[in-house]
Amino acid sequence: MLGALFTPYGGKIVGPVAFILGKIMNGIFNALNAIGIPNIGLSIIIFTIVIYLCLLPLTYKQQKFSKLQSKMSPELKAIQDKYKGKKDNDSMLAMQAETKEVYAKYGVSQTGSCLQLIIQMPILFALYRVIYSMPAYVTIIKNAFYPLVEELRNTSGASEFIQTLKGAATFSGQFKNEAFTSGDITYVENTYIDVLNKASSADWASLSEKFGSLSSSIDQTHAALNRFNSFLGLNIGDTPMYMIQTAFANKQFLLLVGGVMVPLLAALTQWINTKLMPQANNDNNGKIDPDDPAAQMQQSMKTMNIMMPVMSAVFCLSLPAGMGIYWIAGAVVRSIQQIVINKHIDKTDIDAEIAKNTEKYKKKMEKAKASSKELNLYASLSTKNISSAAKNTVVDNIDVDEKVANSRKVYENNNIRKDSLLAKANMVKDFNENINKQ
């Protein structure tokens, strides 16, 4: 349904990817349910590990490119210095040609790891969508909201009350949608599930207090969701901020620790992950050359590496703790991958890689030159053939003219009237005879 997060995401690019990832998540949750531990937190961790393992080949290519880039950076810098301040067309073309040769020598594309990023981005966005809207993709979680949402739909005042819950603010547009106001059963129930899926423990308590006649269904649904969301003693359906506030109000020290640790670990693991990433070399002793786009990009990346952990902590405070678990799990998996990749790349003989790529580039250039010579030869032969054909055509035309002139002389000597039918017949006859003699 349009605008309903409960339904699978319908984007043209991310939507199909989210559908596939949703099937994987559903399979993981069903497997855990089969062994008696239907847990959302554990599902998120396993799901994250599986996806990042699938992305490992692309991650490795990215890191290998970064390593080679650090090696060829001095050569690229030398080319930039060589043509610094030269804006004429010849200089720009020469700079592009020399830069292209350096990239070819090291066996990497000038677009770098853009292709890997283009492939990974829809997957990572889809990963977020699946975790953020679990009922849309996991059948067991979806079914846990029934028969409650059906009963709420048929209860007077339920719609107005649900819109007062804290989680309903995110879905205010759905309550104003024509499908909701017209009473579309599926859309109304999906909207209720969207809100209840983001409801805190306080929201559930107020819902039970308001609709005492539905207390059995409310308690049953809330208990099922608590069982799914229980992870290391925390309800990951609640936000860390709610946990901290509740801990202070009820003097629950362990809940306070949990509420603080989720955003703190999210920031810490993100920071460790950025530190393990390959760092670009700075040949200017920390100074940024304003005319060097690469140096400016490096500085931007450093700033982002500092800001990202801080932003992770801030966002984690206001989002369900399940999202924090996802960020922590993702950062830990990426860090482990990075350690393994770094060790593998460090063992790789980069100089031998460069030598191999240089040899490939030389062969490619030789092949290109050979192809160019062959094309020139074909062009020359084609020109000769055209000239020969033209000459033959001229000779043929001259022969025909001579034969026609001979025929006309015969008619004139016989004194036959030129405009008579006999003269024309004799002309044709003599013309054919002359051709046969030739």
ROGU-628641 format. One line per 5 residues: their letters; for each residue x, y, z of C-alpha. Coordinates in Angstrom, 2 decimals, padded with zeros to 5 digits, m for minus. Layout:
BEGIN
A = X Y Z ~ ...
***
This chain:
BEGIN
MLGAL = 000.00 000.00 000.00 ~ 001.19 003.49 m000.80 ~ 003.03 005.01 002.13 ~ 002.68 002.02 004.44 ~ 006.00 000.87 005.87
FTPYG = 004.42 m002.40 006.93 ~ 004.18 m003.48 003.32 ~ 007.49 m004.33 001.60 ~ 009.34 m001.32 000.26 ~ 008.33 m000.62 m003.34
GKIVG = 011.30 001.35 m004.74 ~ 012.34 000.41 m008.27 ~ 015.97 m000.29 m007.30 ~ 016.01 m000.92 m003.54 ~ 012.55 m002.58 m003.50
PVAFI = 013.50 m005.79 m005.40 ~ 016.73 m006.07 m003.39 ~ 014.79 m005.63 m000.12 ~ 012.38 m008.35 m001.28 ~ 015.26 m010.82 m001.71
LGKIM = 016.90 m009.84 001.59 ~ 013.50 m010.08 003.27 ~ 013.26 m013.71 002.15 ~ 016.66 m014.37 003.71 ~ 015.63 m012.69 006.98
NGIFN = 012.36 m014.62 007.02 ~ 014.28 m017.88 006.54 ~ 016.69 m017.06 009.38 ~ 013.86 m016.17 011.78 ~ 011.92 m019.32 010.85
ALNAI = 015.04 m021.44 011.46 ~ 015.55 m019.86 014.90 ~ 011.84 m020.35 015.67 ~ 012.15 m024.03 014.73 ~ 014.84 m024.52 017.40
GIPNI = 012.87 m022.54 019.98 ~ 014.68 m019.16 019.93 ~ 012.64 m016.79 017.73 ~ 014.72 m013.72 018.57 ~ 014.89 m010.52 016.51
GLSII = 018.27 m009.43 017.92 ~ 019.91 m012.75 017.11 ~ 018.26 m012.75 013.67 ~ 019.69 m009.28 012.95 ~ 023.21 m010.40 013.90
IFTIV = 023.09 m013.58 011.76 ~ 021.46 m011.68 008.91 ~ 024.16 m008.98 009.01 ~ 026.95 m011.59 009.02 ~ 025.45 m013.42 006.03
IYLCL = 025.03 m010.25 003.95 ~ 028.50 m008.87 004.69 ~ 030.08 m012.23 003.89 ~ 028.32 m012.11 000.52 ~ 029.75 m008.61 m000.01
LPLTY = 033.29 m009.72 000.93 ~ 034.61 m010.06 m002.68 ~ 033.50 m006.51 m003.48 ~ 035.00 m005.23 m000.21 ~ 038.30 m006.92 m001.03
KQQKF = 038.42 m005.28 m004.47 ~ 037.79 m001.89 m002.87 ~ 040.63 m002.34 m000.37 ~ 043.01 m003.63 m003.03 ~ 042.23 m000.55 m005.11
SKLQS = 042.97 001.68 m002.10 ~ 046.32 m000.05 m001.60 ~ 047.30 000.39 m005.26 ~ 046.05 003.97 m005.17 ~ 048.41 004.80 m002.30
KMSPE = 051.27 003.40 m004.43 ~ 050.43 005.39 m007.56 ~ 049.56 008.59 m005.67 ~ 053.08 010.10 m006.06 ~ 052.98 009.54 m009.83
LKAIQ = 049.56 011.15 m010.14 ~ 050.73 014.06 m007.99 ~ 053.78 014.52 m010.27 ~ 051.51 014.71 m013.33 ~ 049.27 017.26 m011.59
DKYKG = 052.32 019.37 m010.67 ~ 053.65 019.10 m014.24 ~ 050.49 020.60 m015.73 ~ 049.61 022.88 m012.82 ~ 048.19 026.18 m014.05
KKDND = 047.99 025.01 m017.68 ~ 044.43 025.33 m018.93 ~ 044.95 025.08 m022.71 ~ 043.33 022.20 m024.56 ~ 046.61 020.46 m025.54
SMLAM = 047.89 020.45 m021.96 ~ 044.57 019.11 m020.61 ~ 044.54 016.30 m023.19 ~ 048.17 015.44 m022.45 ~ 047.46 015.35 m018.71
QAETK = 044.48 013.05 m019.24 ~ 046.57 010.74 m021.45 ~ 049.42 010.50 m018.90 ~ 046.97 009.94 m016.04 ~ 045.27 007.18 m018.02
EVYAK = 048.65 005.49 m018.58 ~ 049.39 005.50 m014.84 ~ 046.02 003.89 m014.02 ~ 046.56 001.31 m016.78 ~ 050.04 000.56 m015.47
YGVSQ = 048.65 m000.28 m012.04 ~ 045.76 m002.24 m013.51 ~ 042.93 m000.19 m012.03 ~ 040.14 001.85 m013.54 ~ 040.02 005.64 m013.23
TGSCL = 036.55 005.26 m011.75 ~ 038.22 003.33 m008.93 ~ 035.84 001.34 m006.77 ~ 032.73 003.19 m007.98 ~ 031.29 000.01 m009.50
QLIIQ = 031.64 m001.86 m006.19 ~ 029.97 001.03 m004.36 ~ 027.14 001.20 m006.90 ~ 026.47 m002.51 m006.34 ~ 026.75 m002.32 m002.55
MPILF = 024.66 000.79 m001.89 ~ 021.24 m000.67 m002.87 ~ 022.05 m003.77 m000.79 ~ 022.94 m001.73 002.30 ~ 019.86 000.49 001.93
ALYRV = 017.68 m002.62 001.50 ~ 019.33 m004.17 004.56 ~ 018.25 m001.16 006.61 ~ 014.69 m001.30 005.21 ~ 014.29 m004.97 006.14
IYSMP = 015.54 m004.48 009.72 ~ 013.52 m001.29 010.21 ~ 010.27 m002.92 009.02 ~ 010.56 m006.51 010.19 ~ 006.79 m007.32 010.07
AYVTI = 006.81 m006.49 006.34 ~ 009.20 m009.37 005.64 ~ 008.96 m011.84 008.55 ~ 005.68 m013.73 008.55 ~ 005.82 m014.88 012.18
IKNAF = 006.25 m011.31 013.46 ~ 003.43 m010.08 011.19 ~ 001.05 m012.76 012.47 ~ 001.81 m011.79 016.09 ~ m000.24 m008.57 015.59
YPLVE = m003.41 m010.57 014.91 ~ m006.20 m010.69 016.04 ~ m005.41 m007.38 017.85 ~ m005.27 m005.08 014.79 ~ m008.50 m006.60 013.48
ELRNT = m010.22 m005.94 016.82 ~ m008.85 m002.37 016.99 ~ m010.17 m001.69 013.49 ~ m013.67 m002.61 014.67 ~ m013.41 m000.73 017.99
SGASE = m014.83 002.78 018.27 ~ m012.21 005.42 019.15 ~ m009.24 003.12 018.50 ~ m008.08 005.00 015.43 ~ m008.08 008.37 017.24
FIQTL = m006.23 006.93 020.24 ~ m003.56 005.16 018.20 ~ m002.77 008.48 016.52 ~ m001.88 009.94 019.94 ~ 000.89 007.36 020.56
KGAAT = 004.47 008.62 020.25 ~ 005.30 006.28 017.39 ~ 002.30 007.50 015.37 ~ 003.96 010.83 014.49 ~ 006.12 009.05 011.89
FSGQF = 003.02 007.74 010.13 ~ 000.79 010.84 010.32 ~ 000.53 010.93 006.52 ~ m000.90 007.43 006.45 ~ m003.81 008.40 008.73
KNEAF = m004.71 011.20 006.29 ~ m004.44 008.95 003.25 ~ m007.67 008.40 001.31 ~ m007.29 004.63 001.65 ~ m007.32 005.00 005.46
TSGDI = m010.21 007.49 005.62 ~ m012.29 005.36 003.25 ~ m011.83 002.35 005.52 ~ m009.67 000.15 003.29 ~ m009.30 m002.88 005.60
TYVEN = m005.80 m003.88 004.51 ~ m004.46 m000.31 004.59 ~ m005.97 000.42 008.03 ~ m004.56 m002.78 009.56 ~ m001.15 m002.16 007.97
TYIDV = m001.09 001.34 009.45 ~ m001.95 m000.01 012.90 ~ 000.88 m002.54 012.60 ~ 003.31 000.21 011.55 ~ 002.50 002.20 014.69
LNKAS = 002.37 m000.74 017.10 ~ 005.65 m002.11 015.74 ~ 007.34 001.14 016.89 ~ 005.33 001.43 020.14 ~ 007.24 001.59 023.42
SADWA = 006.33 m000.32 026.59 ~ 004.61 002.83 027.86 ~ 002.48 002.96 024.69 ~ 001.37 m000.62 025.20 ~ 000.48 000.09 028.83
SLSEK = m001.67 003.10 027.85 ~ m003.34 001.05 025.09 ~ m004.28 m001.68 027.59 ~ m005.59 000.92 030.03 ~ m007.72 002.64 027.38
FGSLS = m009.25 m000.52 025.89 ~ m009.82 m002.86 028.80 ~ m012.14 m005.05 026.72 ~ m009.21 m005.87 024.42 ~ m006.73 m006.43 027.26
SSIDQ = m006.39 m010.13 026.48 ~ m005.37 m009.55 022.85 ~ m003.20 m006.57 023.82 ~ m001.34 m008.54 026.49 ~ m000.95 m011.55 024.20
THAAL = 000.46 m009.43 021.35 ~ 002.74 m007.44 023.61 ~ 004.05 m010.62 025.27 ~ 004.83 m012.18 021.87 ~ 006.66 m009.06 020.70
NRFNS = 008.58 m008.84 023.99 ~ 009.69 m012.44 023.50 ~ 010.85 m011.62 019.98 ~ 012.56 m008.36 021.07 ~ 014.23 m009.62 024.24
FLGLN = 018.00 m009.54 023.81 ~ 020.53 m009.70 026.65 ~ 017.86 m008.55 029.09 ~ 016.83 m005.55 026.96 ~ 013.70 m004.94 024.95
IGDTP = 015.27 m003.84 021.65 ~ 011.89 m002.51 020.52 ~ 012.41 000.36 023.00 ~ 014.74 003.27 022.29 ~ 017.88 003.69 024.46
MYMIQ = 016.55 007.11 025.51 ~ 013.36 005.47 026.81 ~ 015.49 002.86 028.63 ~ 017.57 005.58 030.30 ~ 014.49 007.58 031.36
TAFAN = 012.75 004.47 032.71 ~ 015.93 003.38 034.52 ~ 016.18 006.74 036.32 ~ 012.47 006.73 037.18 ~ 012.46 003.15 038.53
KQFLL = 016.10 003.04 039.74 ~ 016.98 000.12 037.45 ~ 020.76 000.18 037.16 ~ 021.07 m002.66 034.61 ~ 018.53 m001.02 032.31
LVGGV = 020.51 002.23 032.57 ~ 023.72 000.42 031.62 ~ 021.97 m001.19 028.64 ~ 020.50 002.12 027.47 ~ 023.91 003.80 027.61
MVPLL = 025.92 000.91 026.14 ~ 023.92 000.55 022.90 ~ 024.73 004.04 021.49 ~ 028.20 003.98 023.06 ~ 029.11 000.65 021.43
AALTQ = 027.61 001.81 018.14 ~ 029.94 004.83 018.15 ~ 032.98 002.88 019.36 ~ 032.68 000.07 016.82 ~ 032.16 002.60 014.01
WINTK = 035.30 004.46 015.09 ~ 037.37 001.24 015.24 ~ 036.10 000.29 011.80 ~ 037.20 003.63 010.29 ~ 040.65 003.27 011.91
LMPQA = 041.12 m000.14 010.30 ~ 040.30 001.22 006.86 ~ 043.31 001.98 004.61 ~ 044.42 005.56 005.16 ~ 045.66 007.67 002.25
NNDNN = 049.22 008.99 002.48 ~ 049.68 012.73 002.97 ~ 052.91 014.00 001.44 ~ 052.41 017.61 002.55 ~ 052.98 017.10 006.31
GKIDP = 049.31 017.53 007.09 ~ 048.86 020.64 004.93 ~ 046.03 020.64 002.41 ~ 046.79 021.88 m001.09 ~ 043.75 023.98 m002.15
DDPAA = 044.46 023.13 m005.80 ~ 044.60 019.38 m005.20 ~ 041.11 017.79 m005.37 ~ 042.46 014.45 m004.08 ~ 043.90 016.11 m000.96
QMQQS = 040.64 017.92 m000.32 ~ 038.74 014.65 m000.66 ~ 041.10 012.99 001.84 ~ 040.43 015.77 004.33 ~ 036.67 015.40 003.81
MKTMN = 036.95 011.65 004.44 ~ 038.87 012.25 007.69 ~ 036.19 014.66 008.89 ~ 033.47 012.17 007.99 ~ 035.31 009.38 009.83
IMMPV = 035.16 011.52 012.98 ~ 031.55 012.61 012.54 ~ 030.07 009.22 011.65 ~ 030.64 007.58 015.07 ~ 029.19 010.64 016.82
MSAVF = 026.15 010.64 014.53 ~ 025.67 006.90 015.13 ~ 025.47 007.50 018.89 ~ 022.99 010.39 018.49 ~ 020.71 008.44 016.12
CLSLP = 020.82 005.34 018.31 ~ 019.36 007.25 021.23 ~ 016.10 007.96 019.39 ~ 015.76 004.80 017.28 ~ 014.70 001.34 018.53
AGMGI = 017.67 m000.45 020.10 ~ 017.35 m003.09 017.36 ~ 018.83 m000.57 014.90 ~ 021.71 m000.02 017.30 ~ 022.28 m003.79 017.42
YWIAG = 022.41 m003.79 013.61 ~ 024.97 m000.95 013.51 ~ 027.12 m002.64 016.16 ~ 026.96 m006.04 014.44 ~ 027.71 m004.49 011.05
AVVRS = 030.72 m002.55 012.37 ~ 032.11 m005.62 014.16 ~ 031.74 m007.81 011.06 ~ 033.34 m005.14 008.85 ~ 036.21 m004.73 011.34
IQQIV = 036.92 m008.47 011.37 ~ 036.74 m008.52 007.57 ~ 039.10 m005.54 007.44 ~ 041.69 m007.24 009.65 ~ 041.62 m010.36 007.44
INKHI = 041.76 m008.30 004.23 ~ 044.61 m006.13 005.53 ~ 046.66 m009.21 006.41 ~ 045.99 m010.77 003.01 ~ 046.86 m007.57 001.13
DKTDI = 050.01 m007.05 003.24 ~ 051.18 m010.53 002.20 ~ 050.46 m009.73 m001.44 ~ 053.48 m008.59 m003.45 ~ 052.14 m005.26 m004.70
DAEIA = 055.26 m004.65 m006.80 ~ 054.72 m008.00 m008.56 ~ 051.08 m007.00 m009.14 ~ 052.23 m003.73 m010.67 ~ 054.77 m005.53 m012.88
KNTEK = 052.10 m007.94 m014.08 ~ 049.67 m005.12 m014.82 ~ 052.42 m003.18 m016.64 ~ 053.12 m006.21 m018.85 ~ 049.42 m006.54 m019.62
YKKKM = 049.26 m002.86 m020.52 ~ 052.26 m003.19 m022.89 ~ 050.67 m006.17 m024.67 ~ 047.41 m004.29 m024.96 ~ 049.18 m001.28 m026.50
EKAKA = 051.13 m003.53 m028.94 ~ 047.89 m005.22 m029.96 ~ 046.25 m001.84 m030.47 ~ 049.17 m000.71 m032.70 ~ 048.97 m003.94 m034.73
SSKEL = 045.24 m003.45 m035.19 ~ 045.84 000.12 m036.32 ~ 048.40 m001.00 m038.96 ~ 046.03 m003.70 m040.19 ~ 043.21 m001.19 m040.56
NLYAS = 045.51 001.13 m042.54 ~ 046.49 m001.78 m044.84 ~ 042.86 m002.66 m045.47 ~ 042.11 000.98 m046.21 ~ 044.99 001.13 m048.71
LSTKN = 043.89 m002.08 m050.45 ~ 040.31 m000.84 m050.65 ~ 041.51 002.40 m052.26 ~ 043.50 000.47 m054.91 ~ 040.48 m001.70 m055.71
ISSAA = 038.29 001.35 m056.14 ~ 040.85 003.00 m058.47 ~ 041.18 m000.19 m060.54 ~ 037.43 m000.53 m060.88 ~ 037.16 003.08 m061.99
KNTVV = 039.81 002.56 m064.68 ~ 038.08 m000.56 m066.04 ~ 034.82 001.31 m066.24 ~ 036.42 004.08 m068.28 ~ 038.01 001.55 m070.71
DNIDV = 034.70 m000.25 m071.18 ~ 032.92 003.01 m071.94 ~ 035.59 003.98 m074.53 ~ 035.27 000.55 m076.31 ~ 031.51 000.91 m076.60
DEKVA = 031.81 004.40 m078.06 ~ 034.29 003.20 m080.70 ~ 032.01 000.32 m081.70 ~ 029.02 002.63 m082.11 ~ 031.08 005.04 m084.25
NSRKV = 032.14 002.17 m086.59 ~ 028.54 001.11 m087.07 ~ 027.53 004.62 m088.04 ~ 030.30 004.76 m090.72 ~ 028.91 001.59 m092.35
YENNN = 025.44 003.07 m092.60 ~ 026.76 006.30 m094.13 ~ 028.80 004.47 m096.84 ~ 025.75 002.44 m097.96 ~ 023.78 005.68 m098.44
IRKDS = 020.87 004.39 m096.41 ~ 018.50 007.05 m095.19 ~ 019.48 007.66 m091.59 ~ 015.96 008.07 m090.23 ~ 014.56 004.93 m091.89
LLAKA = 013.64 001.77 m090.00 ~ 016.09 m000.21 m092.17 ~ 018.94 002.08 m091.21 ~ 018.21 001.57 m087.55 ~ 017.98 m002.21 m088.00
NMVKD = 021.30 m002.28 m089.92 ~ 022.85 m000.16 m087.20 ~ 021.89 m002.71 m084.54 ~ 023.02 m005.59 m086.74 ~ 026.40 m004.07 m087.51
FNENI = 026.88 m003.08 m083.90 ~ 026.32 m006.71 m082.74 ~ 028.69 m008.02 m085.44 ~ 031.40 m005.60 m084.42 ~ 031.08 m006.71 m080.79
NKQ = 031.33 m010.40 m081.75 ~ 034.48 m009.68 m083.79 ~ 036.05 m008.02 m080.85
***
